[in-house]
Amino acid sequence: MDFLWTLSEIRTPFLNELFSWITRLGEEIIAVVLICTIFWCIDKALAYKIGISYFISALLVQGIKITMRIERPWIIDPEFKAVPSALGGATGYSFPSGHTQGAAAIYGTIAWNVKNIWIRTACIAAFLAVGFSRMYLGVHTPADVAVGFALAAVCTVLVCIYYRGEEISRNHSLVLSLVVLCGSIILLGYSFYLYKSGVIEREYVSDCCKAAGAGIGCACGFYTEANYINFSVKCKNIWMHILKVVLGLAGVVILRSGIKAVFGTSLAVDTLRYVIIIFWVLAIWPLVIKKFFSVSPEQTEIVTE
């Protein structure tokens, strides 16, 4: 807490606003937009590495959160005050930092796999800045940030070492899908056990259900696309790329809001909603892309010329 108190003494309105924007680089919406854009338009293999690293480390973070059950800094020390604008995104237990984990998994995986020094430097700066922003805003301690980063770093390194190629083999997709699927099922069972035992409250189970649902959707969608769809990211022109991203993300928004509006917010619905959303991203929309947006090998030669 001493470090957080030190940071609180240098707060200014400008820095509060700056770090409030920086911290958004680790939020769910940014993760979805980045992964979707890379997956649908740029590099499927890179997107798979990002996605697998992101979801595995997210499952670990949620599991540790409900195991350790460490409260937020302002609960540990009632005299400490976080930046008010950051409180809305600071839900659940504090340890480890989910924003730091998400940013490190996404930008760390990109940095590991790209050769461009400027992109690599920007990605490293991004996840370090997100981690620092969580402490500046007063919503996480250095320990929260360090462990969130460490979990993402380990997952990123292991996934990138295991999955080195540019093509997605059946063995790779099967093994990685099973890892994510098993982790998701274990988290679901563990969180419900703690909930039924009266150890944690419903809101914490809901976070686990969303993470597990996203993991199940990732496992099923990843395997389905890699083995049965295998769409091409290539399009005839940039406008086709923009159109498929806009329409694909519109589908995500409709599913996210529509399922909730129709079926409510039960734990089962929370889980199923995220299964469907991620399966849409990884399998259903790619099937549409393959049929209406992707170019054939013959067309690719024409476009290249």
N, C-alpha and C positions, 0 to 999 in steps of 0.2 A: 504493500500500500504506500510505502514511502515514495516510490517512483511516481505513482499516480498523483500524490499530493504535490510533488515537484512540478509535474506537467500542468496541473491545475493552476499553478501560480503564473504560468506564461500564457494562459488563454486570452484571446482577444476575439472580438466579433468576426474579424476577417479569418483568423485561423480556425475558428469554430465552423464557419461556413466551408472553408477549404477542405478540412478533414471530414466534414459531413459528406461532401461530394466524393472524396477519395474512398471513403469506406464503402460506398456503393459498388465499387469494383469487385467486392467480395459477396454481393448479394445474389439471391437466386435468379432474379430477372436478367441480370447481366450474364450469369452463367448460361442460362437457356439461350439467350440471343447469340452469344459467342459460339457455343457448341453447335447450335443449329446452322449458323452461317458457315462455319468451317466444314461441317459435315455435309451439308447440301450443296455447297458451292466450291469449296477449295480443296480439301484433302481428307478423304474418309478415314484413312489409317491414322492420321494425327487426331482427328475428332474422336475416334474410338479410344485411343490412348488417354486423351483428356477425360472422356466420359468415365472410363473404367477407374482411373485414378481418383476422379472426383467422387464417384459414388461409393467406392470402397472406403475411402478415408472419411466420407460423411457418415457411413454406417458405424465406423469405429468411434467417431466423435460423439454420436448420439448414445452409443453404448457406454462410453466412459462418463458422459454427462449424468446419466441416470444411475450410474454405479457410485460415482464420487459425490454427487449432489452438492456441489460447492456453490454457494449463493453469489450474487452479483456484488461488486465492490461497495455499493451504497447500502447494501443490507449487512455486509460484514462490518462496515464502519458507518453508522447512521449519520455522522457528521460530514461525510464525504458526499459531494454532489457531482453527478455526471452532467455532461452537456445535455440540456433538455431535448434538443432535436434528435438525439441519438437513442432516446429511451424507447421509441416505438419499435425499433428493430432489435432491441436487446431483450429478447424473450427467452424463457427457459433458464437452465442452470448456466453458470459462467464458464466452467472448466470442462473441456478446452474451448478455444475460440473457433466457432464455426465459420465466421467470415474469413479468418486467417487461413483455415484449412481449405476453404473453397478457392480463395485467391491463389494460394500456393499450389494447389493441384492443377488449376487451369493454366496460370501463367508460368508456373514451373515446368509443366509438361511442354508447353510451347517453346520455352527457352532451351529445354533439353534437345528438342528436335529440329530447330531451325538453325541455319548457318549464318544468316544475316546478323551481324554484330549489333546493329541498331535495334532490331526487333528483340533480340535476346536481352540486351541491356534494358530496354523499356519494360519487358516482362518481369525481369528481376526487380527493377525499381517498383513496379506495380504491386507485387505481393509484399514486398518489404514495407511499402507505404501503407498498404491496408492494415498490416499488423500494427504499425506504429499508430495509425489513426484510431484503432480500437482502444489503445491505451490513452492517447490524448483525449478522446471523447469520454473517458472514464468508465467504459462499460466492460473492460477486461483488464486483468492484471498481467504482468510480464509472463508469469507461469502459464496462464491461459493461452497467450499468444505463442509462446515457445513450443508448447505441446501440440497446439493446432498445426503449427508449421512443421514440426517433426513428423507427425502422422502423415501429412500430405506428402512430405519429402520422401519418406520411406516407400509409400505406395507408388509414387511417381517413378522412383528409381527402379523398383521391382517390376512394374508394368512395362516400362520402356526397355529394360534389359530382356525381359521375357518376350516381348513383342517388338522385335527389331525391324521386321520387314515392311515393305510398302504394300504388300498384298495380305489379305486376311485369309488365313488357312482355316480349314474346318477344325483342326485340333486346337488352334489358338482360340477360336470363337467358343468352342465347347468348354475348354478349361476356364477361361475368364468368365464366361456366363455362369458356370456352376459356382465359381467362387463368390460372385456377386449375389446369385440366387440364395445360396446357403447362408451367407452373411445376413441377407434381408430377412429370411425366415427365422434365424436365430434371434435377431433384434426384435422382431415382432413377438415371439414367444417370451423372451426375457422381459420386455417392457410390460406385457400383459400380466406376467407373473408378479412383478413388482407392484403393479396397479391393484391387482386383486388382493395382494397382501397388505395393502394400505400404506406402502412405502412411498409411492409417488402419486401425484395428482393427475387428473385427466389431461391437462394441458401438456404435460411432459410426454404422456403416451401418444398424444396427437402428433407431436413433432417426430416421434419415432415411427409412427404409422406412415407419415408422409415420406420420410427417408427410406423406409423399407419398401413402400409402394413404388417409389422412384427406382429403387434398386431392382425390384422384380421386373418392372417395365424395361429397365436397361438390359437385364439379362435376357429376357425373352425377345426384345426388339433387336438387340445386337446379334443374337444367334440366327434369328429369322432373316434379317437383311443379309448377313454375310453368306448364308447358305442357300437362300431361296429367292432373293430379290436381286442383290448385287447391282444396284443402279450405278450410272455414271454421273459424276459431278459436272461433266462438260455440257455446255449449252451453246446455242448458235450465237448469242450475243449477251452483253451485260444486262440488257433489259429483261431477258428471260431469267437471269440470276436474281435480279431484284424482285421480279414477280413471284418466283417460287419461295423466296424468303418471306416476303410480305404475306402471301397467302398461307404459307406454312405456319408462321407465327400467329396469324389470325385464328387458325385452327386451334393453336395452343390456348389462346385467350378464351375462345368460345368454350372449349372443353373445361378449362379451369373454372370459369364462372358459371357455365351452364349446368354442369353436374352438381355443383354446390347449390345452385338456386333450385334445382328440381328435387334433389334427394337429401338436402340438408348437410349437416356437418358431423355425422356420427363417425366413430373411429373406423368402422368398416368402409364408409363412403370416402373418408380421407385417404385410406389406403388404396382403394380401387381407383379413385380419381387420379392419383399420381401414377399408378400402373398404366392407365389409359393414356395419359398425357405423354409419358416417355415412350410408350409403344407407338403412339402417333408419330413422334419425332423420328424414331429409329426405323420404323417398319411401314406404317400405313402411308405417311406422306412420301417416303422414298419410292413406294410402289407407284404412286401418282406421278412423281417426278420421272420415273423410268418410262412411263407410258406417254406422257405429254411434254416433258421438258428435255430429257436427255437426248443427245445426238447419237446416231449409230456410228460404228467404226468408219464406214465410208464417208459419212457426213463430217466426222472429225478431221479426216484428211483434207476435205474441202475447206473447212473452217481454218485449219492450220495454214493452208496455202494462201 
